């Protein structure tokens, strides 16, 4: 009882941190990319509700994810200072906040955007919390499962813009899926010792040499580059976009290739991670600009 009374009262900033604002922003921005790439007639209300709904869903999922992983977060150096294990936010409060945000997101998107956008949001929530988060404890394929969950936001935006999802929307889904694998492989390799402490059977833990981690990153980067240029072959984007996609892809592929070398693999992983952070916004910006300006 004394320890509970001595805990500091949660601050607003602690609850904001619980929603992982930077990671949540990625979901919101990729939903926005999907909406803009669909080229709907501009509707400020729909766009506003879409942004609010995806923000609430992303923040709610982040809160519930940390609530579910509060035991393992407390054991890893990189996560020990998160709001729940650090004692900044009670785990019950985190659970209630996460549930309320997810429910509000689904209600708002269903009522103000359309049922398909709400459905893709529901699939995001279920796949992330019901599949990916538990899979981290028992499956080597947890990264790929997480990539599947993280690829849904563009479909939310596309559904909001067009009321259905056509070929380019699914290609965006593929881009987000394949991008996440080298991105998170680089993260997993960098923090492999933390993941080993909590017995997460990730590839970076199972493969202590890093050979298969690097090879799998390279393969998925190749697939990413291939998928990224498909829109131009289908006439959905101009060849200017294809040139930009290939240029960005060559840079990303080079970094993935450097990760293949055993010498300096730790440094190469960090550089691959930074390249992934730069690659995605450049590619998506080129796509949206091409769709809105160059494609009739």
JOKA-V815004 format. One record per backbone hydrogen bond with DSSP energy under -1.0 kcal/mol. CO is the residue of the C=O (numbers start at 1). NH is the residue of the N-H. If there is no record, write none. Layout:
CO:NH ; CO:NH
This chain:
1:5 ; 2:6 ; 11:15 ; 12:16 ; 13:17 ; 14:18 ; 17:20 ; 20:24 ; 21:25 ; 22:26 ; 23:27 ; 24:28 ; 25:29 ; 26:30 ; 27:31 ; 28:32 ; 29:33 ; 30:34 ; 31:35 ; 32:36 ; 33:37 ; 34:38 ; 36:39 ; 43:47 ; 44:48 ; 45:49 ; 46:50 ; 47:51 ; 48:52 ; 49:53 ; 50:54 ; 51:55 ; 52:56 ; 53:57 ; 54:58 ; 55:59 ; 56:60 ; 57:61 ; 58:62 ; 59:63 ; 60:64 ; 61:65 ; 62:66 ; 63:67 ; 64:68 ; 65:69 ; 69:73 ; 70:74 ; 72:75 ; 76:80 ; 79:82 ; 82:86 ; 83:88 ; 83:89 ; 84:87 ; 90:94 ; 91:95 ; 92:96 ; 93:97 ; 94:98 ; 95:99 ; 96:100 ; 97:101 ; 98:102 ; 99:103 ; 100:104 ; 101:105 ; 102:106 ; 103:107 ; 104:108 ; 105:109 ; 106:110 ; 107:111 ; 108:112 ; 109:113 ; 109:114 ; 114:118 ; 115:119 ; 116:120 ; 117:121 ; 118:122 ; 119:123 ; 120:124 ; 121:125 ; 122:126 ; 123:127 ; 124:128 ; 125:129 ; 126:130 ; 127:132 ; 128:133 ; 131:135 ; 132:136 ; 134:137 ; 135:138 ; 135:139 ; 139:142 ; 141:145 ; 142:146 ; 143:147 ; 144:148 ; 145:149 ; 146:150 ; 149:152 ; 152:155 ; 152:156 ; 153:157 ; 154:158 ; 155:159 ; 156:160 ; 157:161 ; 158:162 ; 159:163 ; 166:170 ; 167:171 ; 168:172 ; 169:173 ; 170:174 ; 171:175 ; 172:176 ; 173:177 ; 174:178 ; 175:179 ; 176:180 ; 179:183 ; 180:184 ; 181:185 ; 182:186 ; 183:187 ; 184:188 ; 185:189 ; 186:190 ; 187:191 ; 189:192 ; 191:195 ; 192:196 ; 193:197 ; 194:198 ; 195:200 ; 196:199 ; 200:202 ; 202:205 ; 202:206 ; 203:207 ; 210:214 ; 211:215 ; 212:216 ; 213:217 ; 214:218 ; 215:219 ; 216:220 ; 217:221 ; 218:222 ; 219:223 ; 220:224 ; 221:225 ; 222:226 ; 223:227 ; 224:228 ; 229:233 ; 230:234 ; 231:236 ; 238:242 ; 239:243 ; 240:244 ; 241:245 ; 242:246 ; 243:247 ; 244:248 ; 245:249 ; 246:250 ; 247:251 ; 248:252 ; 249:253 ; 250:254 ; 251:255 ; 252:256 ; 253:257 ; 254:258 ; 255:259 ; 257:260 ; 258:261 ; 262:265 ; 264:268 ; 265:269 ; 266:270 ; 267:271 ; 268:272 ; 269:273 ; 270:274 ; 271:275 ; 272:276 ; 273:277 ; 274:278 ; 275:279 ; 276:280 ; 278:282 ; 279:283 ; 280:284 ; 281:285 ; 282:286 ; 283:287 ; 284:288 ; 285:289 ; 286:290 ; 287:291 ; 288:292 ; 289:293 ; 290:294 ; 290:295
